[in-house]
Amino acid sequence: MKGRNHGMQEQQELIIRPYEETDFPAIHQLNEQEGWSNLVAKHQQTKAAWQGSNLAVVAEQDGQLVGCLRALTDGAVTLYICELIIEKSRRGTGIGGKLMQYVHDLYPETRMELLASTTSRSYYEAKKFRAFYGFRKTYEE
């Protein structure tokens, strides 16, 4: 429409749904944009991880994949968030929080755990996550 500010277009409703294999190219692109070079370089393993996870969801808005969350859970005690990524231009709009709430609502008796980088620490602290000490080792180490 003429005279309408196109920068202020109303966003469509956020849709959270289960991951499908056809979503992976968009997830791969988000990993590239975020600079998650290990996930990008190990393209096939990353795709296999999405296919093999017992909990994987995506967020769509305006017909575009704008976020994703991959998790593992035993359904009783632990819900481990492996990856959470939101398209950069959509950050700060609540999508990440909605994805986490969606998966935690599926398993409300579990504790939600995740690893965070120094750049995302304040985000998780603001969401009432508390730091805990952990370890990591790859097979080659």
C-alpha positions in Angstrom: 0.0 0.0 0.0 1.2 3.5 -0.8 1.9 5.7 2.1 2.4 2.8 4.5 5.7 2.5 6.4 7.0 -0.8 5.1 9.6 -0.9 8.0 6.7 -1.2 10.5 4.9 -4.1 8.9 3.1 -6.2 11.5 4.8 -9.6 12.1 2.8 -12.7 11.8 2.2 -15.1 14.7 5.1 -17.2 15.8 4.7 -20.9 15.0 6.7 -23.5 16.9 6.7 -26.9 15.4 8.7 -30.1 15.3 11.9 -30.1 13.2 11.7 -31.6 9.7 14.6 -32.6 7.6 13.7 -29.9 5.1 14.5 -27.3 7.8 18.2 -28.2 7.9 19.4 -25.9 5.2 18.0 -22.9 7.1 19.5 -24.2 10.4 22.9 -24.6 8.6 22.6 -21.0 7.4 21.9 -19.8 11.0 25.0 -21.7 12.2 27.1 -20.0 9.5 25.7 -16.6 10.4 26.4 -17.2 14.1 30.0 -18.3 13.4 29.5 -21.8 14.8 32.3 -23.0 12.6 32.5 -26.5 14.1 28.8 -27.2 13.4 29.2 -25.8 9.9 32.4 -27.8 9.1 30.8 -31.0 10.4 27.7 -30.5 8.2 26.7 -34.2 8.0 27.3 -34.8 11.7 25.3 -31.7 12.6 22.4 -32.9 10.3 22.6 -36.3 11.9 22.4 -34.7 15.3 19.2 -32.9 14.4 17.7 -36.1 13.0 18.8 -38.2 16.0 17.7 -35.8 18.8 14.6 -36.8 20.7 13.5 -33.2 20.9 14.0 -30.7 18.1 11.8 -27.7 17.2 11.8 -24.7 15.0 10.2 -21.3 15.1 8.6 -19.8 12.0 7.5 -16.3 11.5 6.4 -14.6 8.3 7.0 -17.9 6.4 10.6 -18.0 7.4 12.5 -20.2 9.9 13.7 -17.6 12.5 14.9 -19.9 15.3 15.6 -23.4 16.4 16.2 -25.5 19.5 17.7 -29.0 19.7 17.6 -30.9 22.9 17.9 -34.3 24.6 15.8 -35.5 27.4 15.2 -38.6 29.5 11.7 -37.2 30.1 12.0 -37.5 33.9 15.0 -35.7 35.3 17.0 -33.8 32.7 16.2 -31.7 29.6 19.5 -30.7 28.0 19.4 -27.9 25.5 22.1 -28.7 22.9 21.6 -25.7 20.6 19.4 -22.6 20.6 19.8 -20.1 17.9 17.7 -17.2 16.8 18.1 -15.2 13.5 20.0 -12.1 14.4 17.4 -9.6 13.2 14.8 -11.3 15.4 16.7 -11.4 18.7 15.2 -9.5 21.6 11.7 -10.3 20.4 11.1 -13.3 22.8 11.5 -16.1 20.4 14.3 -17.8 22.3 12.3 -17.7 25.5 9.2 -19.1 23.8 11.2 -22.0 22.3 12.7 -22.8 25.8 9.3 -22.6 27.4 7.7 -24.7 24.7 10.1 -27.6 25.3 10.1 -27.3 29.1 6.3 -27.4 29.0 6.6 -30.8 27.3 8.6 -32.1 30.2 7.7 -29.9 33.2 9.2 -32.2 35.8 12.7 -32.0 34.3 15.5 -29.6 35.1 16.7 -27.6 32.0 20.4 -27.6 31.5 22.6 -26.0 28.8 26.1 -24.7 28.0 26.4 -21.0 27.3 29.2 -18.9 25.9 30.4 -15.7 27.5 28.4 -13.7 25.1 25.1 -15.5 26.0 25.7 -15.7 29.7 23.7 -12.6 30.6 20.8 -13.8 28.5 20.4 -17.0 30.4 21.0 -15.3 33.8 18.2 -12.9 33.0 16.0 -16.0 32.4 16.8 -17.2 36.0 19.3 -19.9 34.9 22.1 -20.4 37.4 25.7 -21.2 36.6 27.1 -24.7 37.4 30.4 -26.3 36.9 30.9 -28.8 34.1 33.4 -30.5 31.9 33.8 -31.3 28.2 36.0 -33.7 26.3 36.0 -34.8 22.7 37.1 -38.2 21.6 40.4 -37.0 20.1 41.4 -35.3 23.4 
